[in-house]
Amino acid sequence: MRAEARLWLEQARRDLEAARHLAQTRDWFASVFWCHQVAEKALKALLIASGKAARGHNLLELVRVVESELGVEPPREVVRCARYLNPHYMISRYPDAANGLPYELYEEEDALKAIECAEVVLGWVEQLLQ
């Protein structure tokens, strides 16, 4: 695996630990954001490992690039998780995107679902990169 891809994958793993910790401290909005980052960095690691450009924050677009550029069809669960996590890149951080205070919008269930989705995307990428 390319050294740069390894760095992106390692940071994705560490971001997952941060998301878990934030969920435990009831900072659910922040946990959900870091789950988005896990998926984004994992998908970018996959693309970089294959010598492809990895740009942007749109998880659905990154999944499409993986499919079109690498010829790898993502499992339905990966697509579902990318779809779930995608809007949280903005909504979890910005009052104007959230139409209110982000920290008031999130509950424990949101963080747990986001963590599960981050694990799904990261696990799929790790399997492909073995």
C-alpha positions as CSV (number, residue, x, y, z in Angstrom):
1,M,0.0,0.0,0.0
2,R,1.2,3.5,-0.8
3,A,2.6,5.4,2.2
4,E,0.1,8.2,1.8
5,A,-2.8,5.8,1.7
6,R,-1.6,4.2,4.9
7,L,-1.6,7.6,6.6
8,W,-5.2,8.3,5.5
9,L,-6.3,4.9,6.8
10,E,-4.5,5.3,10.1
11,Q,-6.1,8.7,10.6
12,A,-9.5,7.2,9.8
13,R,-9.0,4.6,12.5
14,R,-8.0,7.3,15.0
15,D,-11.0,9.4,14.1
16,L,-13.2,6.5,14.9
17,E,-11.7,6.3,18.4
18,A,-12.3,10.0,18.8
19,A,-16.0,9.5,17.7
20,R,-16.5,6.8,20.2
21,H,-15.0,8.9,23.0
22,L,-17.2,11.9,22.0
23,A,-20.3,9.7,22.1
24,Q,-19.3,8.6,25.7
25,T,-19.0,12.2,26.8
26,R,-22.4,13.0,25.3
27,D,-20.9,15.2,22.6
28,W,-23.1,13.5,20.0
29,F,-22.9,16.3,17.4
30,A,-19.1,16.1,17.4
31,S,-19.2,12.3,17.4
32,V,-21.3,12.3,14.3
33,F,-19.0,14.7,12.5
34,W,-16.0,12.6,13.2
35,C,-17.8,9.5,11.9
36,H,-18.2,11.4,8.6
37,Q,-14.5,12.0,8.7
38,V,-13.8,8.3,9.2
39,A,-15.7,7.4,6.1
40,E,-14.2,10.2,4.1
41,K,-10.6,9.4,5.0
42,A,-11.2,5.7,4.5
43,L,-12.6,6.2,1.0
44,K,-9.8,8.6,0.2
45,A,-7.2,6.0,1.4
46,L,-8.7,3.5,-1.0
47,L,-8.5,5.9,-3.9
48,I,-5.0,7.0,-3.1
49,A,-3.9,3.4,-2.7
50,S,-5.0,2.8,-6.3
51,G,-3.3,5.9,-7.5
52,K,-6.5,7.9,-8.0
53,A,-7.3,11.5,-7.0
54,A,-9.3,11.8,-3.8
55,R,-11.0,15.2,-3.5
56,G,-14.0,16.6,-1.8
57,H,-16.1,15.8,1.2
58,N,-19.2,14.3,-0.5
59,L,-19.2,10.6,0.6
60,L,-21.7,9.6,-2.1
61,E,-19.4,11.1,-4.7
62,L,-16.4,9.4,-3.3
63,V,-18.3,6.1,-3.4
64,R,-19.2,6.8,-7.0
65,V,-15.5,7.5,-7.9
66,V,-14.5,4.2,-6.2
67,E,-17.0,2.4,-8.3
68,S,-16.3,4.1,-11.6
69,E,-12.5,4.5,-11.3
70,L,-11.7,1.3,-9.5
71,G,-14.5,-0.9,-10.8
72,V,-15.4,-1.9,-7.3
73,E,-19.1,-2.1,-6.6
74,P,-19.8,-1.1,-3.0
75,P,-22.1,-3.2,-0.9
76,R,-25.6,-1.7,-0.3
77,E,-24.7,-1.2,3.4
78,V,-21.7,1.0,2.4
79,V,-23.9,3.1,0.2
80,R,-26.5,3.4,2.8
81,C,-24.0,4.5,5.4
82,A,-22.4,7.0,3.1
83,R,-25.9,8.4,2.5
84,Y,-26.6,8.6,6.2
85,L,-23.3,10.3,7.1
86,N,-23.1,12.7,4.1
87,P,-25.2,15.6,5.4
88,H,-23.6,15.6,8.8
89,Y,-20.4,17.1,7.4
90,M,-22.2,20.5,7.5
91,I,-25.2,20.1,9.8
92,S,-23.2,18.8,12.8
93,R,-21.0,21.9,12.8
94,Y,-22.8,25.0,11.5
95,P,-25.9,26.7,12.9
96,D,-26.9,28.0,9.5
97,A,-26.6,24.5,8.0
98,A,-28.5,23.0,10.9
99,N,-31.1,25.7,11.0
100,G,-30.3,26.0,14.8
101,L,-27.6,24.8,17.2
102,P,-26.0,21.6,16.0
103,Y,-25.5,20.3,19.5
104,E,-29.2,20.5,20.2
105,L,-30.1,18.4,17.2
106,Y,-28.2,15.2,18.1
107,E,-29.0,12.4,20.5
108,E,-27.2,9.2,21.6
109,E,-29.0,7.1,18.9
110,D,-27.6,9.4,16.2
111,A,-24.1,9.0,17.4
112,L,-24.4,5.2,17.7
113,K,-25.8,4.9,14.2
114,A,-23.1,7.1,12.9
115,I,-20.4,5.0,14.6
116,E,-21.9,1.9,13.2
117,C,-21.8,3.4,9.7
118,A,-18.3,4.6,10.1
119,E,-17.3,1.1,11.1
120,V,-19.1,-0.3,8.1
121,V,-17.3,2.0,5.6
122,L,-13.9,1.6,7.3
123,G,-14.2,-2.2,7.5
124,W,-15.1,-2.4,3.8
125,V,-12.1,-0.3,2.9
126,E,-9.8,-2.3,5.2
127,Q,-10.9,-5.6,3.6
128,L,-10.2,-4.2,0.1
129,L,-6.8,-3.0,1.1
130,Q,-5.6,-6.3,2.7
